[in-house]
Amino acid sequence: MVSTREALAARARRAMPGGVNSPVRAFGAVGVPPIFAREAQGATLTTTDGRALIDYCQSFGPLILGHAHPEVVAAIQAAAARGTHYGVTTEAEIELAERIKAAIPSIERLRLVSSGTEACMTAIRVARGATGRNKILKFSGCYHGHADACLVKAGSGVAGIASASSAGVPAGCVGDTLVARYNHPEDVTELVQQHGHELAAILVEPVAANMGLVQPADGFLAFLREQADASGALLVFDGVICGFRFCYGEYQQICGVTPDITCLGKIIGGGLPVGAVGGRADVMEQLAPLGPVYQGGTLSGNPVAAAAGLATLHRLQADQPYAELERQTGRLVAALQDAARAAGVALQLPTLGSLVGVVFSDQPIRGFEDIERTRQDQFQILFQSLLQQGIYWPPSPFEVAFLSTAHTEAHIAQTIAAWQHALTRVAEQT
Ligand SMILES: *Cc1c(COP(=O)(O)O)cnc(C)c1O
């Protein structure tokens, strides 16, 4: 008999390239067929073949309150019953914009869009429009969505000589994107010396969470602020993951470095498609209809998505769950670290707030180049064993795990036990 999972996989592949609408869902990095979700509640995701999994992916970040939080669901239902979109401005989107502004003081004006990709794409265009310059500087291993200008990676050899990280990205786009290594200020110094007068923006994930988890080294973000100021470029923080993840605001309020533009997404949409780009009023008012930089969206500021975002932010502000999330995550990570030691496996679990990366190596990790050298085979064994035991960890060593307020002590205890067994497997098989 063909399982539901196999039948769905075959159907999906006939209808969609690779059977998915976003590549990581194909489970290419973990050597097993993808799972299919039937429903989810809180920390638990139930697959179409009826397995209940403790979910550490949480839709790759948006669901800090867990799946189907009752207040978020109620807000969505009430908003949908009043009509799903109007093409004129609603009070809900004004309220979401006001809430974000109040939480992140560097955001004087913002525009709501439908994804993080759109937010970053718009940030780059605004920065170019505001400065009259074309080049941007980004960091290898930082992800800013899939706009052409962002699908660029460092070439081998000389810093800044870049190449497209996807087919279909024209050389003309690649030529305007400079790539430095994360946490390597010397790369930035060199590129700013050569190209500072042409630089529109320095774009960075303040905490890198798309190459596992890599925290900025002491002073790195402040150094980027100085380099942006010295060259006349704008500093753009891509806070699509970091926004409302570590505090009720963005990481800029923790590190004390203020960007000109902030990109948001994920949590501010409460699990519906939302992004936002905001910053200094004079910069943001370059956007149409006030200024010459065009940007628009049929479903931008969608009232159902705004309702989901508002309900999420309201709950986060009222409960301030950040210290508790950090405590819970710390307990999990300390136990996993002990389990790795007991199994004799070299493992680092970089952690910040409720984010956890998995690195099979005992070498220090400063950025993408170091992660690439780690043991992918060990990650596969870990992932497969966890899945067998009912734990859904993100299906790639480049993704981070996300704890939510719905993860309980019991979930954590079950996860620790599963990891202990999985790490024994890793030790036996590698
Ligand atoms: C997820 C992500 C994006 C892209 O957001 P989408 O909504 O997937 O388009 C951009 N930047 C960062 C840092 C992200 O984690």
The ligand as an ORCA input file, in Angstrom:
! r2SCAN-3c Opt
* xyz 0 1
  C      12.812     34.791      5.686
  C      13.754     35.911      5.450
  C      13.619     36.793      4.373
  C      12.612     36.575      3.276
  O      11.299     36.635      3.728
  P      10.159     35.922      2.842
  O       8.891     36.295      3.567
  O      10.472     34.477      2.834
  O      10.222     36.518      1.479
  C      14.449     37.884      4.314
  N      15.393     38.091      5.235
  C      15.569     37.265      6.277
  C      16.610     37.574      7.295
  C      14.777     36.132      6.405
  O      15.002     35.283      7.412
*
